[in-house]
């Protein structure tokens, strides 16, 4: 993988219970598949132990490890042009989450 400058990191913050489409596919899965289809160089889904968003409601692990809407972050890396090309489609998919585009530097 060789990311041409300027490199960017796209962070997408959603809940684990968010879904996409008529099939009710997990939103994180639909987003990663979309990023893959769009040729984005890399993406990873991270689940959180605890967190909150703009609704100011804490999400955390409960009794016996059961959780309520754990926070999920999807990180994607590529050059700025490719990530910006993906944003219109991702904006349609992320209704209640937030996306954050950050400058980055690939260190090899």
N, C-alpha and C positions, 0 to 999 in steps of 0.2 A: 504494500500500500504506500503510495507516494502522494501526499496531499500537497497540491500547489498552493503557495501563499496567495492571498492572506487566509490563514486557517481560522476556522470558527468552531465553537462548541455550542450546539443547540441543546438546551435543557428544557424538557417538557415535564411539568408537574401535574399529575392527575391522581385519582383515587383508584385503588385496585378493583373496585366494583363497577367502574365506568365501562360501558359497552358501546359497540358500534354496529349499526346496520340492523337489518331484519333478523339476521342470524344471532344477534346479541353476542357477537365475538368480543372477548375482552379488548378494551380500547388499546391497551398497551401492545397487544399482539397485532391488531390492525395497523397501528402506527408503525411498528417495526417492519411489517410486511410491505407497507407503502414506501418506507424509506429504502428498503431493499430493491423494490421494483423501480424506484426513481434513480437507482445507482449511487446512493449515498455510501461513502466509504466504510462507515462503521456505526453501529448502534448497539446499546446495551440497556437492559431494563434493570433497575435497582428497586428493591422493596424497602420501605422504611419501617423502623421499629415504632417510631412515634413522630407525630408532626401535626401541623394545622395549616390552614390556608386562609384565604380572604374571608371565609365565613366564620373564622375564629372558633371553630369546633375542634377540640383535641381528638386525634385518632391514635389509638395505642392498643397494644396487646392486652387482651382480657384474660379472665379465668380460663385455665386449661389451654392457653395458647390461642384461643379464638380471638379474632380481631374484628374491628368494625372499620371498614373502608381504609385499610392501611394506605399510607401515602406511597405513590410510585413515581419514580423519576426515570425518564428515558433520556439518555445522553447520546447524541449523534455528533460525529466529527467529519468534516470535509472542508473544502474551500468555500469561501463566502458565496460565490456565484451559485454553486450547486445547492447549498442549503437555502438560499433565498428563493430559488426556483421551486423548492419543496414547500415553502411556507403557505401559499394559497390553499393547497390541498389539506395541509395540516390544520390550518385555521378552521376549515369546515369540520374537522374531526374533533377538535378540542373545544368543547362548548363551555365547560366550567373550570378547566384548568388554566394554566398559564405557561407561556413559552418565553424563554430567555435566551438571547443570542449573545455569545461572549467571544471576544477576541482570544485567540489562542496561538500557541507556537508548538509545532511538532518537534520534539527532542528525540533524536535517535542516537 
